[in-house]
Amino acid sequence: MPARKDDFASLHGARELPSVTLDSFNLELRTKDGFLGDRASKRAFSRILEEWRDRMRDADEDPLGDTPSHEISKKKLEAALTEGDGEEAGVVLGAVEDFAGEFSSVIARFMRVKEWQGTERIVVGGGMRQGRIGELAIGRASVLLKTQGVPVDLTPIQHHPDEAGLIGGAHLTPAWTLKGFDAVMAVDIGGSNIRVGVVRPNLAKAPDLARADVWKSSLWRHAIDKPSRTACVERLCDMLEELIGKALAEKLTLAPFIGIGCPGVIAPDGAIERGGQNLPGGNWESEHFNLPAAIRKIIPTIDGEDTHIIMHNDAVVQGLSQTPFMADVEHWGVLTIGTGLGNARFTNKKK
């Protein structure tokens, strides 16, 4: 029997989750120059790459041309690294090396925070993780940490970063609530994009959601359209309704549940307390705005059952997708390299 709506009323942003205890998330460490995490973001990598290109311009021609570093696509940078001439690859490698140094320093600082002490493994997600550049940066940072005496393993997140934030949404509710259903809806909200997906838990293959996958998904790059907050919510609900319709047309039984990952600190009632400054088109932290309630108003039912929603921080949700693969450690964390550096630290519950 589906849970009653009241069963989900205070689960937004919860510290006690089905498989883990959330020890820390959205940690905002500061330096004299600003937030520590900003030193290990996509913007930081672009800045470091531009510095290397400036050095080349002082000595010779820039092998990467005239396009500003923040406008060079990841695909082009990957090609420069793997297919370009020696100087193209050398400039990119120089940026990777310096970024890895910054990343390892940020991690070492995290590891000194009380809630992060004893972390045995950190999974790295976010858009930069995908591709050879991200893999090299993660690997090099891991080497630097171990040679500096910081005993933590770094590993790329198991799922494709585009799917990890959706699959993690299925982990927000106990697996038993998904039994008897073929799929569940999930939303991953970022500072530039919104992704909506239909996640198949595949509990018959793995009761711990280790075999969960994304059946279908859709992406909206809201940073291009610059919508108002109201228009953003309406477009998000349109995306949900379209995928719900496709799932039902394919005879998939949908759980009446939506799991949402969203930047910021999420209050028990689903309000965004802080950290929503990069979200589009208005004040998402307003006391008069509640995203789960706004979605439920537009989508009150799914396949005839009352809609239930749980929302949590986006880095937490992306990390939850990794839970089935963390059984061999007790304390672990996630860092997501994107507009900023998302972070969360977990302790596995005893089975």
N, C-alpha and C positions, 0 to 999 in steps of 0.2 A: 504494500500500500504506500503511495507517495506520502512524503512528509507533509505535515500541515505548514501553512505559511508561517505561523508563529515559531516553528522549529528553526527557522533561518533568520529570525529577527535580529539576533545579536551575534551572528557568526562572521560578519564582515570584519576584516582586519584582525582575526582571532590569533592569539598566541598558541593555543592548543589546537592543533590540526589533526586529522585522522591518523597519520602515521608518524608525525614529528611534532616536537615542541619548537616553536620559533623563538630563539634566544635574542636575536637582534635583527633589525632590518632598517633600511633607509638611514643608515648611520651617516651623519653629516659632520665629518671631521674637518676642521678648518686650519689653514695656515695663514701666514701674514698676507698671502696673495689671493686668498679665497678658499673655496672648497678643495680639500685634498683630492677628491675623486676626479676633479676637472683635469688633473694631470695625467689621467689614464682614460681619456674619452676619445671618441672619433675626432672631435675638434682638436684635441691635443696632438693626435697623430698627424693631422693635416698641418698644424703649426710646425711640428718637428720636421716634416717633409719639406715645407717651404724654407726652413732654415738651411737645410742641406742644399736645396736648389740655389739659395742666395749665395752660398759659398762657391758653388760651381759657376754662377754668373760672374762673380768677382774674378775667377781664374780663367774661365772659358765659356762656351755656350752651355745653356741648360739642356741636357739630353731629353728632358720631358716636355720641352716646348714652352709656349707662352701661357697655357691655361693655368689659372690659379689652382693651388693644390686642393682647396676644398671643393673645387668643381671637377676634379679628375675622378672618373668613375672607378669603382673597385675593380671592375673588369679590366680597365686599361692598366691599372697599377699591377694587377696580377700578370698581365701580358708582359709588362716591362720587366718584371722579376723573372719570369720563366722563359720568355722568348726574345727579350730585348738584347741589345748589345751590352758589353761589359759595363759601360758607364751608366746606362739606364738602370740595370740591375743593381749597380753599386750604390746609386743614390737611394733607391728604395730600401736596400739592405741597411744602409746607414741609418735611415729613419726607423726601421724596425728595431735595430740594435738600441738606439736611444730611447725609443718608446718602451721597449722591454725593461730598460733600466728604470724608467719612471714607474712603470707598472709594478716592478718588484719592490720598489721603495714604498709605494702606496700599500701593497699587501703587507710588507713588514710592519708598517705603522698600524694597520688593522689588527694584526696579530698581537699587538701590545695592549689592545683594548680588552678590558675584563671579559666582556661577552664573547670575544673571539679567541681568547686564549684556549689552547688545547685543540684547535681546529686541525684535523688530520688531513683533510682533502678539500680543495676548492675547485668547483667546476666553473668554467668560464663560458658565458653565453653572450647574447647580443649580436648585432649585425656584423661587427668586425670579426667575430670568431670564425665565420664561414670563409673558407679559402686559405690559400697557402700563407698569405701574409699574417693572418690571425694565428694560424698554427705555429708559425715561426716565432711570433712575438710571445705566445704562451709558453712554448718550449724554452726559449731563451730566458724568459723571466723565471721559469722553474729552475733552470740551471743556476742562475744568479742567486736565487733564494737559498738553495741547498749549499752552495759554496760559501755563502755568508752565514751559515749555521741556523737558518730558519727552517725547521722541520715540517714542511707541508708539501703535499703533492698537488700540482696543478694539472687539470685535464680539461680538454674541450667538452662541452656539453654533448650528451649522447645524441639527441635529436637535432635536426636542422633547426637553427634559431627561429626561423619563421614558423615552425610547428611546435617548438617547445613551449612557447607561451600559451598555445591553445591546449595542448595535451595536459599541461599543468592545471588548467581550469577544471579538468575532470577530477583532480586530486583534492579539490576544495571540499568535497562532500564524501562521506564514507562510502566505500565501494558497494556496500549492501543496498544503498539507495538507488544504485544504477542497475541492479539485477533485474532481469526481465526486459531490459531495454537494449536496443541496438546501438543507440548513439545519444550524444548529449551536445548541447550548444556551448560554444566558448568564444570569448572576445579578448583580444589583446590590444590595448590602447597605448600608443606611444606618442612621443612629441612630434613625430612627422607622419606616422601612418596609423591606421586602424585596420586590424585584421579580424575577420570573423570566420569561424570554422565549425564543421560538424565532426565531432570526435567520437570514434568508435572505441569503447573501453576494452572490448574483446576479453571479457572476464573469463570466458570458457577456456581461453588459451593461457591466461595468467591472471589469477585473482588479485594480484598486487598492481595491476594496470601496466605491467612491464611491456605488454604487447599492444597497448593503446596506439591508435594511429589517427591521422586526419583524413577523413573521407573526402570532403570538399572544403574549400576555403575561398574567401574573396578578400581583396585588399583595396583600401582607399587611401591615397596619398593626400591627406587633408592639408598638408603644408603647402601644396600647390594651389588649392582652392581657397584657402583662408576663410573658412565658414564661421558664422556666429556659433555660439554654444548651442542655441536652440536648433539651428540647422544641422549641427554635428550630431546631436542626439537623434534627430529625425532620420538622417542618413544612416546612422548606425542601426536603427530599428528596421529601416528598409532592407539593409544587408541581412539582418537576422531573419526577417520574414521571407526573403527570397530563398535563403538556404533551408529554412524550415519547410517551405513549400517543395523544394527539390527533394529533400529527404523523405517527406511523406509520399511524394509521387513515386519514389523508388521503394515504397512499402517498408521503410525503416521505422521501427517504433522509437519515438523520441522521448527521453526522460523530460519531465516538465521542469527543467533546471538549466540555468545559464551561469557559467563560471566566468568571472571577469578579472583580468589583470589590468591595473591602472596605476600610473605613477602617483607617488605620494603616500602619506600616512592615512590609512582608512579607519574611520571611527566605527564602533560597533553598529551604528545605525546606517552605515553606508555612506556617510558624508566624508568628504576629503578635508582633513584637518589642515594639512600643509603639504607642499611639494607638487602642487598642480599647476605651477606657473608656466610650464611649457605646453599645457593643453590649449587647444584652439578656441578663439572667439569669445572670451569672457572669463568671468571669475567662477571657476569650478569649486572654489573653496567657500563660496557664499553660504551662509546659514539657511538661505532660502532655496538651495539647490541640492538635490539628492539623486545621483545618477541611477541607482537601482530602482528607486521609486518612479523616476521618469520613464524608464524602460518598461516597468511593469504596467504603467498606465497605458502605454501604447500596445504592449503585448501581454494582455492579462492572462491568457491561457496558451498552452502548447499542446496540440493534439487533444483538446478537450479538458485538460487538467490545469489547475491554477499554476501560474508561473512562479517558480522559486529562484532566487538569485543570491549568489554569494560573490562579493567583490573583495579583492585583496591587492596589495602592492604588486606591481608587475614583475619585479625581480624575484619576489617570493614565489609567485605563480610559475615563473620560468624555472626556478630551482626545484619546485615540487615535481616537475616532470622527470627529474633525475632520481627521485626517492627510491624506486625499485632497484637501482643500481648502486646504492650506497649502504647496503646491508652489512658490508664488511668493515665499516667504520662506525664510530658512535657520534662524533661531532664533525660536521662538514658545513661548507658554505657555498655561496654562489656569488659571482661577480658578473654583471652584464655590461659590456662595453657598448655604449650607444651615445646619445646626446650628452649624457653624464655617465657616472659609474653606479649602476644599481647594485645593491648588496643585500645579502641576507645570510644569517647563520642559523643552522638547525642542529637539534639533537634527536637522534632516532629514539622512538619509543620502544620499550622492550615488548617483544611479541608474546 
